[in-house]
């Protein structure tokens, strides 16, 4: 539904072209991989061509001996969900956790402010959907974030008037919940990633529910993002793509926006491209949207056939902010702020991701210490679980409550967590025994277990 029906007759030509390239590239992959001794392992460089396929297959962040041994270990997981069953080496990690990555959606939160201030219901969806697309530039990073420890949290302030809190609410399956709020909107998410390991790539399915409430009129927006594919995990240059539909629905009016993320083709054709329409409740197109999730998005009013209205022009609604050059982890300036204590509250929970010793060590470039600290934290988490179960207790998160609700997503059922408001009360009246002063951060031990309730 990313384009009106009148464009469907063009699919044959493009399908044939895509099929032809697919057949050609598949043959090329088989040739290269067979020569390397890894039959069936796909190696693609979206920025290169067929002449460098063998060279690309030899590239990546792995040494040859590491790559061979890891491939032997991972073969047994092909077709499986590897979200939390595989221990991964720290050399493929970035110094950030999944809880912090959730907060990256807040970088361009001014777009939600504009959506709240906007009176036009269709432009409201233009602003809000552009906010949802804007994070994909950050999501293309090829480094893996740390899985949060059960009870771990992340707090963000001093950005757009927002107060943000996220918490790891479940370990098996790994689930996180988040809440953000300013004068214009509230944002609530329950996230449970599901993966499928395919050999040299992994499909990531965003099993979750994301809701944004615009405060002025009480409008509730529901977001369903596309899946993501991480290519060349072990062999070749790692890269990320998110082909498929993003759907944002105004649950109050029935209006929606459907944006199609074009799949990356051979030689990088269509990479980053996003196209779609804002529809009214009768599924008639009202505004067309186009751009690249790596650069910018633009919009233009259209007629019922999806054609631009005479006398109108394409206008830009969002543009990527300036980014650091040659950054080791491909971080944006905002991503660096997420690790900084400049965006932390004056008193910070000891369970905050910034304080993780493995993350801190990796940030300083000490891979050996980072690996040891990661193993230590994971063992401590297992020990805490054994102790809790021996006492007959169950973990309950501090800032979110599990509900009796469940929702269906395109990738499976999801149990829902709801923000309970306690964090707002906590921030308004901080108990000195429950928090630490940022100035003393170097002397504080990371402790995600101090707030874990036993129920």
N, C-alpha and C positions, 0 to 999 in steps of 0.2 A: 504494500500500500504506500510505498515511498513515492510513487509517481501516479498521476491519474491514468485511467484505463486506456486513454487514447494513445499512450506511448508504448503500450504493450506490444504492438505489431513490430516494433523495432528490435525486439528481443532476439528474433531469429538470426539476424546478421551478427549481432554481438556475441550471441551464444556460439555461433559457428566459429567466430574468430577466437573466442576463449577456448573452445574445445580444441582447435588446432594448435594453439600455443601450449595447452595442457598436454596434448599427446607428444608434442615435440620435447617439452621440458621433462616429461616423465621418462622418455627414452634417454634423454641426456643424463638424468639422475641415475638411472639404472646402469648406464655405461660407466659413469664416474665412480659410483659406489661399489660396483662389482670390482672395478680395478683396485679400489682401496681395500677390499675385503669386507665391506659392511653392506651386503646386499639389502636393498630396500630402505636404506637410511637416506631420507631426502636432504639434499643440500642446495639451498637457493640463496643467491645474493640479489636482492631486489634492485640494487644500484649497479649491478654488473651485467655481464652477458655470458653466453655459452662458452666463450673462449677461456674464461677464468674459473670455470666450475671446479676443476681439479684443485686449483690453488685455494679456492674458497673452502673446499672440503677439509683442507689442512689447517685452516685458520681457526681462531677462537682463543678463549682464555685458558684452555687446558694444555698442559704439557702432554706429549705423546703417550708416556707411560700412564699418566693419570687418566687420560681419555680412554685408553684401552681397558684399564681395570674398572673404571666406572661404567663403561658400556657393558661389560660382562655382568656386573652386579645389577644393572637396571633392566636388562632384557626381560627378566622374569616379571616385571611390573607392567609390561606393555598391555594396554587395554584397561589398566586399573586406575582408580582414584588415588593419587599419591599426595594428597593435601597434607597428611600428617603421618604417613607410614614410613617415609624414607628420611634418613638422616643425611643431610646434604653438607658438603664441605663449605667452610666459611668463605672461601675464595670467590664464590659466586654471589655473595651477599652484598648488600649496600647497608650503610650505617643508619638504618631506619626500620621501624617496625610497621606491621600492617595497620596498627592503630593510627600511626602518624600518616600513613599513606591515605587513610580515610579522610584525614583533615586537609589533604591537598585540594579537595573539592572546594575549599573555602577561599582559594586564591583570588578568584574573580567573583566573589560574593556580591560585589556592587551590581552585577547583572540581576540578582534576585531583588536587590533594593529597587532597581528600576522597574522590575516586573510588578512589584507591590505598588509602586507609584503610578503605574500605567493604567489608564482607564479603558483602553482598547483591549478587548479580550483576546484578540489574535496576536497583537504585538506583545501582550503579556507572555504568551507562549514562545514567541521569538526570543525574548530576553531569557526566559527560564531555560529553554532548551539549549541556548548558546552557553549558558552556565554549565549545563550538564556535559556538553561537548568539550568545553575548554580544558578539562582535566586530562584529556587523552594525550596531549603533548607530554605530560609528566608520566603517563602510564606506559609510554613507549620505552622507558628505561629497561634495560635488559638485566639489571641486577635484581636479585630476589630480596625482598624485605624479610626481617626476622619474624617468625611466628610469635605472637605475644604469649607470655606466660599467663595461666589462669589467674584472673584478678588484676592483671596489669591494666594501667590506665594511661590516658594521654590527655593533657589539658592545653588549650590554646586560648590566649587573650591578646589584646593589643593589636587586633587586625579587624578593621571595618566594624568596630563596635561589637564584635562577636564574642560570645562565650561558648567554647566547644569542649565537650567531654566525650571520650570513648572508653570502652571497657571490654576486656575479653571475658565473655559471659559463659563460655563453654570451651572445654578442651577437646573432647571427643563427642560429636564432631566439632572442629574449630569454628567458633562463632563469635562475632563481635557486634556490639551495639554502640550507636553514637547519637548525640544530640547537640545541636547548635542553635543559637538564638541571638537575634539582635532586635532593634525596634521595628524591623520590617518583616521578618520571617522567622519561622522555626523549621528546623530540619531534623528528621528522625530516620534512622536506618537500622535495620537488622541485617547482618551480612553473614552468609555461610558459603564460602567458595567450594565449588566442586570441580575436580579436575579429571582429565583422562590422558594418561601418558601414552604417546603413540610411537615411541622409539627415540627419534631425534627432535620431537616437538611435543608440546602439551597443550591441550585445549583447556581453557579456564572458563567455567560457567558461573556467572554472577548470581547465584541463588540468594536472593535477598529481597527486601522491600524498602524502597526509598520514598519518603513522603515529604513534601514541602508545603507548609501552610503560609500563605501570604496574609499578613495580619490585618491590613486595611479592610478587606472585604471578606476575610475568612475563607478564601479560595484554597482548595486542597489539590495539589498536583501529585500524580503518581508517576514514577519513572521506572521503565524497564530498559536496561542497557543491553547492548549486543554482547555476545561472547568474545573472548580474546584468544588468540593463538600465539604461543611463543615458539618460534622456529629456531632450529639449529642449537638445541640445548647443549649438545656434546660435540658435534662436528660442525665446523664452519662458523661463520659470523652470526651471532645471535641477533634476531630482530623480532619485532612484535607487530601484530596486525589485529584488527578488531572488526572483521567483516560481518555485516548483518544489519538488522534494524534496531534503532533506538526509538522507543515510543514513550512520549510524555502525555498523559491524559489529565485534563481538568475534570476531576471527579464531581465538581459542583455543577458544571454546565454541559459536560459531554464533549466539548471541543478537544482536539488533540493535535499533536505534531508527530509526524513520522519521518525520521531521517534515516537514509540508507548509507551505511559506511561501505564504500566500495572495497572489494577484496583486492589485494595487491597482485598484479599480474606479472608475467615474465618481463624482465628488464625494468621492473618498477612501475609498469603501467597502472594508472588509477590509484596509486598509493596515496593515502591520506584523504582522498576525496570523499565529501559528504554532500548528499543532495536529498531534498525532500520538500514536504509541504506542511503548512498549518491547515487543518481542516476544521470546519464547524461541526456541530453535533449531527448534521445530516451527511457528513463525510464529503462535503463539497470543498475543494481547495480554495483557500482565501489568500495565502501568502506563500510564495516559493522561497526556499532557502538553499544556499549553495556555498561551497567553500572547501577548505582543507582543515582538518582538525589539528594540523601541525602549524597553521599560519593564521587563518582568519575565517569568519563567517559573514555572509551578507544576505540581505533579504529584499524582496520586491513584491508588492501586491499583484495578484493574478486573477484571471477570470475563472469561470467554472471548468474550463478546459485545461487550466494550469498554465496558460500563456500570460506573459506580463501585461498588465493593464496599460493602455496607451497613456502617455503623459506622465508615467511613473519612471523611476530609475532605481537601479540597484544601489543599496546603501549598506555600508559595513556596520555590523552590530558588535563585533568582537574581534580583537587582534591580539596575538600572542605578545606578552611583555618581553622586554629585552632579557636575554639569558647569558650566563657566564660563558666565556669562550674556553674550549678545551677542558671542561670540568671533568674530573676523573669519573664521577658517578652520573654524569649527564644531568646534574641537579640544576633546577631553576634557582633564582635568588630566593623565591618563597620556600622552596624545599630546604635550603640552608637555614632559613628562619625557623622551620619546624624543629630543627635540632638545637636551636639557640635558646638560651634562657631569657632572651629579650621578649619572646612570645609566651613565656610562662607567667603564671600569677605570682604575686609577691610571696605567697606561701604555697609550696608545691607538695602534692602527695608523694610519699616515698615510693609509690607504685608506678610512677610516671616513666614512660619509655625512655626519656632522655637520660635517666639514671642507670640504665642497664649497663653492666660492666663490659659485656661482649660488644655492644653497640659502640660504647665509648672507645674501646680498644681498636675496633675496626676503623673508626673515624680518625684515629691517630696513626693508622697504617700498621698496627701490630697484629698481623694475622695469627700468629702463634698464640698470643694471649687471648685474642678474640675467640679462637676455636676452643681453648681450654675453659674460658668463662662460659661459653655457650653450653658446653657439655655439663659444666657444674650446675648451671641454672636448670637444665633439663632433668638432671638427676635429683636436684632438690625438689622439683615439681613432682617427680614420681614418688619421692619419699613423703611429701606432704599428702599426696593422694592416699598412699598406703595407711598413713597415720589417721587420716580423716575417716577412711572406710572402716578401719579397725574400731573406731569410736562410734560407728553407726551414723556418721554425719553426712550431709550432702552440702556441696558448695552452693551458695546463693550470692549473686553479685550485689554490690553495694548501691550502685547508682541506677540500675535498671531492674525491673521485675519481669519475670517470665509470666506471660499471659496464657489463657486457655485458647487463644486464637491460633489459627494456622492459616497460611495462605498458599495458594498454588502459583507456582512460577513456571515458565517454559521448561525449566530444568529440574523440577521436583518440588516437594512440599517443604514449607519453612515454618518452624515454630517462631513466634514473635515475642520480642522483648519490648517493654515500654519504659520510657524515661519516667522515673518516679518523683522527680522534683527535689530529691534530697541534696543533689549537688548544688543547686541554687541556694538552698538553705545553708549548706556548708560554706559556700563562698561568701555568703553574707555574714556569717559568724563562725570563723575558723577556730577550732579547738587546737591550741598549741601542741597538744600531745599527739594529735592526728596528722600533723603536717610539718614540713620542714621549711626553713628559711632558705631562699635561693642562694644567699651569700655563703651559706655553709655547705653548698652542694658537694664540694670535693670530699667532705668527710662523711657523707651520708651513704649508707648501704641501701641498695635497691631492695625494696621489700613489697612485692605484690600480694603478700599473704596477710598483711596486717588488717585489711578491711574485709577479708573473706568471712562471710557469715556461715555458721553451721546451722542447718535447719533439719 
